[in-house]
Amino acid sequence: MTDYGKRTGSWLQRRWPAIRARGRLRFVLVRGLLLWGGLMTVAVYAMLLFSEHAHGVQLHGIWLLVPALCLPAGALWGLLAWHWNEVIFRKLGFDKSNPSQ
């Protein structure tokens, strides 16, 4: 096993082939944009609500910016996570479809 660790290698070997078979676009849209970006949007909205109620600050102009920033950031996270998982998957030698290994 390399520096990536036994636990990471085990997860990648078991789960990544099925995830990657569904495709990069689905991964980026579901896990990046919807899951990561959506949860980030909800978390920021919760913080804004707390700030408005606790401190009496009016932040109405920011409400539209939150999804405009968080959702693309989630998609970017999805792309980076896909790339990184692919790199580790190949370096650990789990990619049987790549004959150059």
Buried (B, 14 or more C-beta within 10 A) or exposed (E): EEEBEEEBBEEBEEEBBEBBEEEBEEBBBBBBBBBBBBEBBEEBBEEBEEBEEEEEEEBEEEEEEBBEBBBEBBBBBBBEBBEEBBEBBBBBEBBEEEEEE
